[in-house]
Amino acid sequence: MININLDNINHITSDSRNVTANSIFVAILGLKDDGHKYIENAIAKGCRIIICSSTFAPHTDVKFIQVDEPRIALSELAAKIYSPQ
C-alpha cells in the first residue's frame, strides 16, 4: 500500500492525455506501449505525482514514487481518491 498525502490531488490516470493539474500519473508498461514515455507530457500538463516501475530523473516540483506493480498502485490510490467520504 502506498502511503502518500493526497491533499489537493483530484484525479488519477494512466493516460497522459487525461492528466490535469494536481493529478497523479501512473506510468504502466503495456503490451503495445510504455507509459514511461509519457511522463514528460504528464508533467507538462501539471501532474504532481508520478507512479512508475522504473527509475526516472526527478523534477523538483513533481514527486516520483517507484513501485513494483503500478497497476496495483493505480487501483489502491483510485479507491482512496474517488471513495465517498
Backbone as JSON Lines, residues from 0, in Angstrom:
{"i":0,"aa":"M","n":[0.84,-1.18,0.0],"ca":[0.0,0.0,0.0],"c":[0.88,1.24,0.0]}
{"i":1,"aa":"I","n":[0.6,2.15,-0.89],"ca":[1.34,3.4,-0.97],"c":[0.73,4.37,0.04]}
{"i":2,"aa":"N","n":[1.56,4.96,0.85],"ca":[1.11,5.91,1.85],"c":[1.63,7.3,1.48]}
{"i":3,"aa":"I","n":[0.79,8.08,0.81],"ca":[1.18,9.44,0.42],"c":[0.06,10.4,0.75]}
{"i":4,"aa":"N","n":[0.42,11.66,0.88],"ca":[-0.56,12.7,1.15],"c":[-1.32,13.01,-0.14]}
{"i":5,"aa":"L","n":[-2.63,12.84,-0.11],"ca":[-3.45,13.09,-1.29],"c":[-4.19,14.42,-1.23]}
{"i":6,"aa":"D","n":[-3.81,15.28,-0.28],"ca":[-4.41,16.61,-0.23],"c":[-4.15,17.33,-1.54]}
{"i":7,"aa":"N","n":[-5.15,17.97,-2.07],"ca":[-5.08,18.73,-3.33],"c":[-4.92,17.85,-4.56]}
{"i":8,"aa":"I","n":[-5.01,16.54,-4.42],"ca":[-5.0,15.65,-5.57],"c":[-6.45,15.36,-5.93]}
{"i":9,"aa":"N","n":[-6.82,15.62,-7.18],"ca":[-8.22,15.45,-7.57],"c":[-8.44,14.45,-8.68]}
{"i":10,"aa":"H","n":[-7.36,13.83,-9.16],"ca":[-7.52,12.94,-10.31],"c":[-6.32,11.99,-10.38]}
{"i":11,"aa":"I","n":[-6.58,10.76,-10.85],"ca":[-5.5,9.8,-11.1],"c":[-5.78,9.15,-12.45]}
{"i":12,"aa":"T","n":[-4.73,8.97,-13.25],"ca":[-4.9,8.39,-14.57],"c":[-3.62,7.69,-15.03]}
{"i":13,"aa":"S","n":[-3.8,6.74,-15.93],"ca":[-2.65,6.12,-16.58],"c":[-2.55,6.57,-18.03]}
{"i":14,"aa":"D","n":[-3.4,7.5,-18.41],"ca":[-3.4,8.05,-19.78],"c":[-2.96,9.51,-19.71]}
{"i":15,"aa":"S","n":[-1.78,9.8,-20.22],"ca":[-1.23,11.16,-20.1],"c":[-2.1,12.21,-20.78]}
{"i":16,"aa":"R","n":[-2.93,11.8,-21.73],"ca":[-3.84,12.75,-22.38],"c":[-4.92,13.26,-21.44]}
{"i":17,"aa":"N","n":[-5.15,12.51,-20.35],"ca":[-6.19,12.88,-19.39],"c":[-5.65,13.53,-18.12]}
{"i":18,"aa":"V","n":[-4.37,13.81,-18.09],"ca":[-3.77,14.45,-16.92],"c":[-4.29,15.87,-16.79]}
{"i":19,"aa":"T","n":[-4.6,16.25,-15.56],"ca":[-4.99,17.62,-15.25],"c":[-4.07,18.14,-14.15]}
{"i":20,"aa":"A","n":[-4.18,19.41,-13.86],"ca":[-3.39,19.98,-12.77],"c":[-3.71,19.25,-11.47]}
{"i":21,"aa":"N","n":[-2.7,19.05,-10.66],"ca":[-2.84,18.4,-9.36],"c":[-3.35,16.97,-9.45]}
{"i":22,"aa":"S","n":[-2.88,16.24,-10.43],"ca":[-3.28,14.85,-10.58],"c":[-2.09,13.93,-10.38]}
{"i":23,"aa":"I","n":[-2.39,12.62,-10.4],"ca":[-1.36,11.58,-10.33],"c":[-1.34,10.88,-11.67]}
{"i":24,"aa":"F","n":[-0.14,10.68,-12.21],"ca":[0.02,9.91,-13.44],"c":[0.72,8.6,-13.09]}
{"i":25,"aa":"V","n":[0.1,7.49,-13.52],"ca":[0.68,6.17,-13.29],"c":[1.2,5.65,-14.63]}
{"i":26,"aa":"A","n":[2.5,5.49,-14.73],"ca":[3.12,5.01,-15.97],"c":[3.1,3.48,-15.95]}
{"i":27,"aa":"I","n":[2.37,2.91,-16.91],"ca":[2.2,1.47,-16.97],"c":[2.84,0.94,-18.24]}
{"i":28,"aa":"L","n":[3.6,-0.13,-18.09],"ca":[4.2,-0.82,-19.23],"c":[3.15,-1.78,-19.78]}
{"i":29,"aa":"G","n":[2.72,-1.54,-21.03],"ca":[1.71,-2.38,-21.65],"c":[2.3,-3.26,-22.73]}
{"i":30,"aa":"L","n":[1.44,-4.0,-23.4],"ca":[1.88,-4.88,-24.47],"c":[2.32,-4.1,-25.71]}
{"i":31,"aa":"K","n":[1.66,-2.97,-25.97],"ca":[1.96,-2.2,-27.18],"c":[2.66,-0.88,-26.91]}
{"i":32,"aa":"D","n":[2.57,-0.39,-25.7],"ca":[3.15,0.93,-25.41],"c":[3.67,0.96,-23.98]}
{"i":33,"aa":"D","n":[4.52,1.92,-23.71],"ca":[5.13,2.08,-22.39],"c":[4.78,3.45,-21.85]}
{"i":34,"aa":"G","n":[4.0,3.48,-20.78],"ca":[3.57,4.74,-20.18],"c":[4.72,5.62,-19.71]}
{"i":35,"aa":"H","n":[5.89,5.03,-19.5],"ca":[7.05,5.82,-19.07],"c":[7.45,6.84,-20.14]}
{"i":36,"aa":"K","n":[7.11,6.57,-21.4],"ca":[7.42,7.51,-22.49],"c":[6.63,8.81,-22.35]}
{"i":37,"aa":"Y","n":[5.56,8.78,-21.57],"ca":[4.66,9.93,-21.48],"c":[4.77,10.7,-20.17]}
{"i":38,"aa":"I","n":[5.77,10.38,-19.39],"ca":[5.96,11.08,-18.12],"c":[6.16,12.57,-18.33]}
{"i":39,"aa":"E","n":[6.99,12.95,-19.26],"ca":[7.24,14.38,-19.51],"c":[5.96,15.09,-19.93]}
{"i":40,"aa":"N","n":[5.12,14.44,-20.74],"ca":[3.83,15.04,-21.14],"c":[2.95,15.26,-19.91]}
{"i":41,"aa":"A","n":[2.92,14.29,-19.03],"ca":[2.11,14.4,-17.82],"c":[2.59,15.55,-16.94]}
{"i":42,"aa":"I","n":[3.89,15.68,-16.83],"ca":[4.46,16.77,-16.03],"c":[4.09,18.12,-16.65]}
{"i":43,"aa":"A","n":[4.19,18.21,-17.96],"ca":[3.85,19.47,-18.64],"c":[2.39,19.86,-18.44]}
{"i":44,"aa":"K","n":[1.52,18.87,-18.23],"ca":[0.1,19.14,-18.02],"c":[-0.24,19.42,-16.55]}
{"i":45,"aa":"G","n":[0.75,19.33,-15.67],"ca":[0.53,19.74,-14.29],"c":[0.36,18.65,-13.25]}
{"i":46,"aa":"C","n":[0.7,17.41,-13.6],"ca":[0.57,16.37,-12.57],"c":[1.58,16.65,-11.45]}
{"i":47,"aa":"R","n":[1.25,16.2,-10.26],"ca":[2.09,16.45,-9.09],"c":[2.81,15.21,-8.6]}
{"i":48,"aa":"I","n":[2.27,14.02,-8.96],"ca":[2.88,12.77,-8.5],"c":[2.96,11.82,-9.69]}
{"i":49,"aa":"I","n":[4.12,11.17,-9.84],"ca":[4.32,10.14,-10.86],"c":[4.54,8.82,-10.14]}
{"i":50,"aa":"I","n":[3.77,7.81,-10.53],"ca":[3.97,6.45,-10.03],"c":[4.54,5.66,-11.21]}
{"i":51,"aa":"C","n":[5.68,5.03,-11.02],"ca":[6.3,4.31,-12.14],"c":[7.08,3.11,-11.62]}
{"i":52,"aa":"S","n":[7.42,2.21,-12.55],"ca":[8.14,0.99,-12.16],"c":[9.62,1.05,-12.5]}
{"i":53,"aa":"S","n":[10.06,2.13,-13.12],"ca":[11.48,2.25,-13.43],"c":[12.03,3.55,-12.88]}
{"i":54,"aa":"T","n":[13.33,3.61,-12.78],"ca":[13.98,4.81,-12.28],"c":[13.82,5.93,-13.29]}
{"i":55,"aa":"F","n":[13.52,7.11,-12.79],"ca":[13.33,8.27,-13.66],"c":[13.95,9.47,-12.98]}
{"i":56,"aa":"A","n":[14.61,10.32,-13.75],"ca":[15.24,11.52,-13.17],"c":[14.16,12.45,-12.64]}
{"i":57,"aa":"P","n":[14.13,12.7,-11.35],"ca":[13.06,13.5,-10.76],"c":[13.14,14.98,-11.09]}
{"i":58,"aa":"H","n":[11.99,15.58,-11.16],"ca":[11.85,17.03,-11.27],"c":[11.65,17.57,-9.86]}
{"i":59,"aa":"T","n":[12.0,18.8,-9.65],"ca":[11.88,19.36,-8.31],"c":[10.43,19.56,-7.89]}
{"i":60,"aa":"D","n":[9.53,19.81,-8.83],"ca":[8.13,20.09,-8.48],"c":[7.25,18.85,-8.49]}
{"i":61,"aa":"V","n":[7.78,17.71,-8.87],"ca":[6.97,16.51,-9.01],"c":[7.55,15.41,-8.13]}
{"i":62,"aa":"K","n":[6.66,14.73,-7.41],"ca":[7.1,13.62,-6.57],"c":[7.07,12.34,-7.4]}
{"i":63,"aa":"F","n":[8.16,11.59,-7.37],"ca":[8.26,10.31,-8.07],"c":[8.24,9.19,-7.05]}
{"i":64,"aa":"I","n":[7.41,8.2,-7.32],"ca":[7.34,7.02,-6.45],"c":[7.53,5.8,-7.33]}
{"i":65,"aa":"Q","n":[8.57,5.04,-7.05],"ca":[8.84,3.82,-7.82],"c":[8.21,2.65,-7.09]}
{"i":66,"aa":"V","n":[7.43,1.85,-7.84],"ca":[6.75,0.69,-7.29],"c":[7.0,-0.52,-8.19]}
{"i":67,"aa":"D","n":[6.8,-1.7,-7.65],"ca":[6.95,-2.92,-8.44],"c":[5.76,-3.14,-9.37]}
{"i":68,"aa":"E","n":[4.55,-2.81,-8.89],"ca":[3.32,-3.06,-9.64],"c":[2.48,-1.79,-9.77]}
{"i":69,"aa":"P","n":[2.7,-0.99,-10.83],"ca":[1.94,0.25,-10.98],"c":[0.43,0.04,-11.09]}
{"i":70,"aa":"R","n":[-0.02,-1.07,-11.66],"ca":[-1.46,-1.32,-11.78],"c":[-2.11,-1.46,-10.4]}
{"i":71,"aa":"I","n":[-1.43,-2.11,-9.49],"ca":[-1.95,-2.25,-8.13],"c":[-1.98,-0.88,-7.45]}
{"i":72,"aa":"A","n":[-0.93,-0.11,-7.62],"ca":[-0.89,1.24,-7.04],"c":[-2.02,2.09,-7.59]}
{"i":73,"aa":"L","n":[-2.29,1.98,-8.89],"ca":[-3.39,2.73,-9.51],"c":[-4.72,2.38,-8.85]}
{"i":74,"aa":"S","n":[-4.98,1.1,-8.68],"ca":[-6.27,0.7,-8.1],"c":[-6.39,1.14,-6.64]}
{"i":75,"aa":"E","n":[-5.32,1.0,-5.87],"ca":[-5.36,1.39,-4.47],"c":[-5.57,2.9,-4.31]}
{"i":76,"aa":"L","n":[-4.84,3.68,-5.1],"ca":[-4.97,5.14,-4.99],"c":[-6.29,5.63,-5.54]}
{"i":77,"aa":"A","n":[-6.79,5.02,-6.59],"ca":[-8.09,5.41,-7.13],"c":[-9.18,5.18,-6.09]}
{"i":78,"aa":"A","n":[-9.1,4.08,-5.36],"ca":[-10.07,3.81,-4.31],"c":[-10.04,4.9,-3.24]}
{"i":79,"aa":"K","n":[-8.84,5.37,-2.91],"ca":[-8.72,6.43,-1.9],"c":[-9.25,7.77,-2.42]}
{"i":80,"aa":"I","n":[-8.9,8.1,-3.67],"ca":[-9.26,9.41,-4.21],"c":[-10.76,9.5,-4.5]}
{"i":81,"aa":"Y","n":[-11.33,8.44,-5.03],"ca":[-12.72,8.51,-5.5],"c":[-13.73,7.91,-4.54]}
{"i":82,"aa":"S","n":[-13.3,7.37,-3.41],"ca":[-14.28,6.8,-2.47],"c":[-15.05,7.91,-1.77]}
{"i":83,"aa":"P","n":[-16.34,7.66,-1.5],"ca":[-17.13,8.66,-0.79],"c":[-16.55,8.91,0.6]}
{"i":84,"aa":"Q","n":[-16.62,10.13,1.04],"ca":[-16.03,10.48,2.34],"c":[-17.08,10.72,3.37]}
